[in-house]
């Protein structure tokens, strides 16, 4: 992960997926808060096509992300993947703007257009 343009957090998955325990995720959250405080950032993330998430994982993200994310651009390179994300968003809309894209250029353009 890195921050670009001062307010866009970029996240690209590693080739080999590492499944973190809830404790490891909480450690990363604690470290984030030490470094960035409560500052909300726009985020662009690339979906790892091999990643699987449980309902518990999705619920946890739905609880944590609004504390740190002001908008989320999700890049998914497959039509089926984009459709699944849009279905999930439709069933449980986040409290921040979220949009799914095919590529990073359009995602960045959208994020930069948001105030």
N, C-alpha and C positions, 0 to 999 in steps of 0.2 A: 504494500500500500504506500501511496505517496500523495502529497497535496500539490495540486497545480493551480495556477492562477489565484493563489491565496485562499480560495474558498471552495475548491472542488476536490474532494477526496476520491482518489482513483484506486480501484481494487481489481487486481487481475489474479485469477487462481493459479496456483502452482500446478505443474504438469501432473505430479503425483499428489493426489488428494490426501490431505492429512485431516483425519477426523479428531476434533478437539473435544475434550470432556467439558462439561458445564463449568467445572472449576477453572480450567484453562481459559475458557471464554471469559469468565468473570475476571481473571487476572489481566487479560488484555483490556477489558473495559476499565478496570482500575488504573491501568497504565495510561490509557487514553485520557482519562479524567485528570491525571497528574500532569500530563503534557498539555492538554488543550482546554481543560476546565469544562464548562458547560456550553462552549461555543458550538452552535449548530453549523454544519457544512452541507453543501450540496454533494451528492455522491454519484459516481458513475462506477458500475460494476459489471464485469463480464461473468456470465453464468458458466460454471464448469459443467459440461454436458454429462459427466459421469457422476456428479454429485446427487445424492438422494437426501431428502430431508423428511423428518418425521413431523407429525402434527405438533408435537411438543417443541421441536426446533422452530417451526414457523410461528408458534405462539410466542416463544421467547423473543424472536426477532421483532415481532409485532409490538411487543412491550418495550424493548430496548431502543429500537431505531428512532422513534419519535423524540427521544431525549437528545439525540446527537445529529439527526439528519433533517434538513429543511426541504430537500427534494431528492428524488432518487431516479436515476436513469439506468435501466437494466439493459444490457446488451446480450441478446441470445441469437445465435447464428442459425437456428433452425425454426421453421415455421411452426412445427408442433410444440417446441419449447415456448415460443412467444404466445401461442394460443393457451397453453397451460398456465403461464404466468398471468395472462389477462383474465382467465377464468378465476384464478385465486384472488386477484385484485377485485374482481366483480363481486365475489362472495364476501370478501372482508377488506373493504377499501381502507387504505392507510389514512392517517390524519395529515399527511403531507402529499404534495404532488408526486406522482409516480408514472413513468411512461416506459414502454418497452421499445427497443430499437434493434435494427439489424446490424448497425455499425456505430463506431465511436464518434465519427464526425457529426452525424445528426444528433447524437446524444449530447455531445458537448454544446452544440449550437442551441439545443433546447434549454439546457441548464443555464447557459449564459443569458438567455432571454428572460429568465425569471428574476424578479427583483429580490 
